[in-house]
Amino acid sequence: MAAWLGALAALLSSAWAMRAVGTGRTTRLGLCVAAFAIWITVSNLFANPSYTSAAPYHAAFLFGGYLFGLRAASERSRIYATGLAFGVALAGWALWQQISQGEQRAHGLLITPAALAAAINLLLAPGLVLIALGERRWSLVAVLALLMIALAASLSRGGWLALLAAGGIAFVFARRARLMVSPAGALTVAAVMLVGCAAGWLLSMTTESTVLGASVATTQPAASFHARLELYALAISGIRWPDAIIGSGYQAFYYLLETGRGAVPSYMGKSTYFVHDDYLQALLELGVPGLAGLLLLVIVPLGQCWRAIPVASPGEQRALVAVVAAIASMAIHALADFPFFIPFCILMYGVALGLLDASCSLTRAEELQLPKYFAPPAPVRRIVVAALGTIGLWILLVPAAAEAAAAYAAKQWDAANGERAAYWFEVARRLDPRDWRYHWYAGQFWTAQAQARGDPASARLADVAFAAAHAANSREVRPVYSRILLHTRLRKFLSDPADAKTLRSWAAHAAELAPTDPGVLAEQVQVFRQFPGEPGK
């Protein structure tokens, strides 16, 4: 959380320091970005039974990226060069990791190969478009070849298809702009893709998992497709009207999967937060407004560019087509994976939206701006911006402060400084009481204190903390499981331990929340054996 907060601070500071371009009036695309970010945050705060502190940060990365791109459009070449430099580092890390550690698929710092592919495509697609339209810098060609190798090494079929589809969409926009694809450019693009794919294939064949990779290569596509179908069916089953109007809560699919693993046998023993279709996940978690907002973030910029590109200058046309390729790559990849739920991808997509909006606004300013009644007087606008900025800063600072307090408490606990650990654990859970984790951390600490010192007061505090954790997030099994352990293992330290009926109901509830968890099921059997119910019940 602290890293995210620092990244946002650096991003917004950079955007503020840049000279803004355009007319300064709010555009339709800007309103769509702001509305989607606000809906993610507000629905998470007030309508999510399993509140997550990640939601406002994801919204902030999207909106912050948009503001950065909007203000930095005059420096788009430098921004793209910076992005390519980061992409080289990202690709180099992923390839080194694959070579040195024998990884079957490249993933780098982004944990999953699909996330790496989405990030690479956001840089690779516009570069290939620029090459096809006549760019002749060989340094760019070399960088794109490295990115293509990383994309191939990720073995992400969704990433490959997204790149090809983005190229087709970019070609349609280039035709509308009457830009010609040069034969030399087309051959260079084909060579980059061919060399990248060949090198990526050779790399995968020379890793330590060569034999495994060869066997998976023939069986994984069908198995992966079948697993996605199971995830889609489970997500659709979780959409129940009229509750689906506001959604089940950001990142709630994780809990739907935990309770419905019987419908997804491909994910037995594994877990995921993602449906692997961002549009379906948006409908499930953010409801109809969330799905509409995500679709608008794809449709509005493409439609805006379609109208603006015929009257733009040739240089602007090439830039717009390149940005369209980036936007299209992520929008299409989202049909089979989860780029809109990865902070770095969200940030890059927001930057692309801002760059496109600024360029289109300069070309067709009056058409793209909102009516004048959406533009209040400057003093009113400043007050509104200051108020919204203050609220947004508070929403971001509170979970970061709570996480810092919990981390410091854990450090003090490791150092055997129980008094300071207790203080900061309690600070964390009071700073962000909606987040179940801090109540649970405190409960674990007090449980350990009760067990080590035989302290009834610590046992009582542990029980209170676990109850608060379950109240904050009734979908999470760990507070229920921990409370069962407390009331069965440390009963003698509790003044009012749960009776047999209550313990059995807790165990049954834990099994409903995590029906395939071996620890939960074993504890349920133990509770039913140790605390039998009345005869016939």
SVG drawing of the C-alpha trace seen along z (x, -y; Angstrom):
<svg xmlns="http://www.w3.org/2000/svg" viewBox="-34 -32 54 71">
<polyline fill="none" stroke="black" stroke-width="0.4" points="0.0,0.0 2.8,-2.4 4.4,-1.7 1.1,-2.4 0.7,-5.6 4.2,-6.7 3.7,-5.8 0.5,-7.9 2.2,-10.8 5.0,-10.7 2.5,-10.4 0.3,-13.3 3.3,-15.5 4.7,-14.8 1.4,-15.6 1.0,-18.8 4.5,-19.9 3.7,-19.6 2.3,-22.2 -1.3,-21.2 -2.4,-21.1 -5.9,-21.5 -8.8,-23.8 -9.0,-23.1 -12.7,-22.1 -14.0,-18.8 -14.6,-16.2 -17.0,-13.3 -14.1,-10.8 -12.8,-12.6 -16.2,-12.4 -16.5,-8.7 -13.1,-8.0 -14.0,-10.0 -17.4,-8.4 -16.0,-4.9 -13.3,-5.6 -15.8,-7.2 -18.2,-4.2 -15.4,-1.7 -14.6,-3.7 -18.1,-4.5 -19.5,-1.0 -16.5,0.5 -17.1,-1.8 -20.8,-1.5 -22.1,1.5 -19.3,4.1 -19.8,6.8 -16.1,7.7 -14.5,4.2 -11.0,4.2 -8.5,1.4 -7.2,2.2 -10.4,0.7 -9.7,-3.0 -6.1,-2.6 -7.1,-0.9 -9.5,-3.7 -6.8,-6.3 -4.3,-4.6 -6.8,-4.8 -7.8,-8.4 -4.2,-9.5 -2.9,-7.9 -5.6,-9.7 -4.7,-13.1 -1.0,-12.4 -1.7,-11.6 -4.0,-14.5 -1.4,-17.0 1.6,-15.4 0.3,-15.0 2.9,-17.5 5.6,-15.2 4.1,-12.0 7.3,-11.0 9.3,-11.2 6.6,-9.5 6.6,-6.6 10.4,-6.4 10.2,-6.2 7.6,-3.5 9.8,-1.6 12.7,-1.8 10.5,-0.4 9.3,2.3 12.9,3.3 13.6,3.7 10.4,5.6 11.0,7.9 14.6,8.4 13.7,9.3 11.1,11.8 13.5,13.5 16.3,13.6 14.0,15.2 12.9,17.7 16.4,18.7 18.0,18.7 15.1,20.3 13.8,22.6 10.3,21.0 8.0,22.5 6.4,19.1 7.8,15.6 6.0,13.4 8.6,11.1 7.4,8.7 3.8,8.9 3.3,12.4 1.2,13.9 2.2,14.4 -1.2,12.8 -0.4,9.6 3.0,9.4 1.5,9.9 -1.0,7.2 1.6,4.7 4.0,5.6 1.2,5.2 0.4,1.7 4.0,0.8 4.5,3.2 1.3,2.5 1.8,-1.2 5.4,-0.7 4.6,1.8 2.0,-0.6 4.6,-3.4 7.0,-1.1 4.3,0.0 3.5,-3.6 7.0,-4.6 9.1,-5.0 12.7,-4.1 14.5,-4.1 16.4,-0.8 16.8,-1.3 13.0,-1.2 13.0,2.0 15.5,3.6 13.4,2.7 10.2,4.0 12.0,7.3 12.9,7.7 9.3,7.0 8.1,9.5 10.4,12.2 9.0,11.5 5.4,11.7 6.2,15.0 7.9,16.4 4.8,15.6 2.9,18.2 -0.2,16.0 -2.6,16.9 -4.8,14.1 -1.9,11.7 -1.0,13.0 -4.6,12.7 -5.0,9.3 -1.9,8.0 -3.1,9.4 -6.6,8.0 -5.2,4.6 -3.1,4.5 -6.3,5.2 -8.2,2.4 -5.2,0.0 -5.2,0.9 -8.9,-0.1 -8.2,-3.5 -5.1,-4.0 -7.3,-3.5 -9.8,-6.0 -6.9,-8.5 -5.6,-7.5 -2.3,-6.6 -0.4,-4.1 1.4,-1.1 4.8,-1.0 6.1,2.3 9.4,1.9 7.4,1.1 5.2,4.2 8.3,6.4 10.0,5.0 6.9,5.7 6.7,9.2 10.4,9.7 10.1,8.4 7.1,10.7 8.8,13.7 12.1,13.2 10.4,12.6 8.2,15.7 11.1,17.9 13.4,16.6 10.6,17.1 10.0,20.6 13.6,21.5 13.9,20.0 11.0,22.1 12.6,25.2 15.9,24.6 14.6,23.9 14.9,26.5 11.2,27.5 11.6,28.4 10.0,31.8 7.1,30.4 6.7,27.5 6.5,29.8 3.8,31.9 1.8,28.9 2.0,27.2 -0.2,29.9 -2.7,30.2 -2.8,26.8 -4.9,24.8 -7.9,27.2 -7.5,27.4 -7.2,23.7 -10.2,23.1 -12.3,25.5 -11.2,23.9 -12.3,20.5 -15.7,21.9 -16.0,23.2 -15.1,19.8 -17.5,18.0 -20.3,20.3 -19.6,19.8 -19.5,16.0 -22.8,16.0 -24.4,18.1 -23.3,15.4 -25.2,12.6 -28.5,12.5 -31.1,9.8 -31.8,7.2 -28.7,7.4 -26.6,7.4 -27.6,3.8 -24.9,2.6 -22.8,5.7 -21.4,8.1 -18.4,6.0 -14.9,5.4 -12.8,8.5 -15.7,10.6 -15.2,13.3 -12.5,14.8 -15.2,15.6 -17.6,16.9 -14.9,19.3 -14.1,20.4 -17.7,21.3 -18.4,22.8 -15.3,24.9 -17.5,27.9 -18.5,26.1 -14.9,25.4 -13.0,28.7 -10.1,27.2 -9.3,24.9 -9.2,27.5 -6.2,26.6 -5.8,23.2 -7.3,19.8 -7.8,16.7 -9.4,13.3 -10.2,13.1 -13.0,14.4 -10.6,14.1 -13.1,11.9 -13.0,8.3 -16.4,7.4 -18.2,10.3 -16.3,9.6 -17.3,5.9 -20.9,7.0 -20.6,9.4 -18.6,7.2 -19.6,3.6 -23.0,4.2 -24.7,2.6 -23.0,-0.8 -19.6,0.9 -20.1,2.8 -21.4,-0.3 -18.5,-2.4 -15.9,0.2 -17.6,0.4 -17.6,-3.4 -13.8,-3.4 -13.4,-1.3 -16.1,-2.6 -15.9,-6.4 -12.1,-6.8 -12.4,-4.7 -15.5,-6.6 -13.8,-9.9 -10.7,-9.0 -12.8,-7.8 -14.4,-11.2 -11.3,-13.2 -8.7,-11.3 -9.8,-12.4 -9.2,-16.1 -6.0,-15.7 -2.6,-16.4 -0.5,-13.5 1.7,-13.5 -1.4,-13.5 -3.0,-10.8 0.0,-8.4 0.0,-9.2 -3.7,-8.6 -3.6,-5.3 -0.7,-4.1 -2.7,-5.0 -5.8,-3.2 -3.7,-0.1 -2.7,-0.2 -6.3,-0.8 -7.6,2.0 -5.0,4.5 -6.0,4.2 -9.7,4.0 -9.6,7.2 -7.2,9.0 -9.8,8.3 -12.2,10.7 -10.0,13.6 -7.8,12.3 -7.8,9.6 -5.7,6.6 -8.3,4.1 -7.6,5.5 -3.8,5.1 -2.7,1.7 0.2,1.2 -2.0,2.1 -4.8,-0.2 -2.2,-3.0 -0.9,-2.6 -4.4,-2.4 -5.3,-5.6 -2.3,-7.3 -3.3,-6.1 -6.8,-7.5 -5.4,-10.9 -3.0,-11.1 -5.8,-10.3 -8.3,-12.7 -5.8,-15.6 -5.0,-15.0 -8.6,-14.7 -9.6,-17.8 -7.1,-19.9 -8.5,-18.6 -12.3,-18.7 -12.5,-20.8 -16.0,-22.1 -17.5,-18.7 -15.7,-16.8 -16.3,-19.2 -19.3,-18.9 -21.9,-21.7 -21.1,-24.9 -23.4,-24.1 -20.9,-21.3 -18.2,-24.0 -19.0,-26.0 -17.2,-29.3 -13.5,-29.0 -14.0,-29.7 -16.7,-27.0 -14.5,-24.6 -11.6,-25.1 -13.7,-24.5 -15.1,-21.3 -11.7,-20.0 -10.2,-20.8 -13.1,-19.1 -12.9,-16.0 -9.2,-15.9 -9.3,-16.1 -11.8,-13.3 -9.8,-11.2 -6.6,-11.8 -8.3,-10.7 -9.7,-7.6 -6.2,-6.6 -4.3,-7.6 -6.4,-5.8 -5.7,-2.2 -2.0,-3.1 -1.7,-4.3 -3.5,-1.2 -1.2,1.1 1.9,-0.8 0.6,-0.4 0.0,3.3 3.4,3.8 5.1,2.0 3.1,4.0 4.2,7.3 7.8,6.1 7.5,5.3 5.9,8.7 8.8,10.4 11.1,8.4 9.2,9.7 8.0,6.2 4.4,7.2 3.2,3.9 4.1,1.9 2.8,4.6 -0.5,4.6 -0.8,0.8 -0.1,0.7 -2.3,3.7 -5.2,1.9 -4.3,-1.3 -4.4,0.5 -7.9,2.0 -9.3,-1.3 -7.8,-3.3 -9.5,-1.0 -12.3,1.0 -13.8,2.0 -10.7,4.1 -11.1,7.5 -7.4,8.3 -6.4,5.9 -9.0,7.3 -7.7,10.8 -4.0,9.8 -4.9,8.4 -6.8,11.6 -3.8,13.7 -1.6,11.6 -3.9,11.8 -4.4,15.5 -0.6,16.0 -0.4,13.9 -3.2,15.9 -1.6,19.2 1.9,18.1 0.9,16.4 -2.3,18.1 -4.0,14.7 -7.8,14.6 -7.8,10.9 -5.8,11.6 -8.2,14.5 -11.1,12.1 -9.5,9.5 -8.7,12.2 -12.4,13.3 -13.5,9.7 -11.1,9.1 -12.1,12.3 -15.8,11.4 -15.0,7.9 -13.1,9.5 -16.1,11.7 -18.5,8.7 -16.3,6.7 -16.2,9.5 -18.7,12.3 -17.4,14.0 -13.9,14.7 -13.4,18.0 -10.2,17.2 -11.8,15.2 -14.4,18.0 -11.8,20.7 -9.5,18.8 -12.4,18.2 -13.2,21.9 -9.7,22.7 -9.7,20.1 -12.9,21.5 -11.8,25.2 -8.1,24.9 -8.2,22.1 -11.6,22.6 -10.3,22.5 -9.2,18.9 -12.5,17.6 -15.1,16.5 -18.0,17.4 -16.8,20.0 -19.1,20.9 -21.4,23.9 -21.6,27.0 -24.4,25.7 -22.6,22.5 -19.4,24.2 -21.1,26.7 -22.8,23.8 -19.5,22.0 -17.9,25.1 -20.7,25.7 -20.5,22.0 -16.8,22.3 -17.3,25.4 -19.8,23.4 -17.3,20.6 -14.5,23.0 -15.9,26.4 -12.7,27.8 -10.2,26.4 -8.6,29.4 -7.9,27.5 -11.5,26.2 -13.0,29.7 -10.7,31.4 -11.6,28.8 -15.3,29.3 -14.9,33.1 -13.0,32.4 -15.6,30.0 -18.5,32.4 -16.6,35.1 -15.5,33.1 -18.8,31.2 -21.6,33.6 -25.1,32.2 -28.2,33.4 -29.4,36.8 -31.2,36.7 -29.7,33.3"/>
</svg>
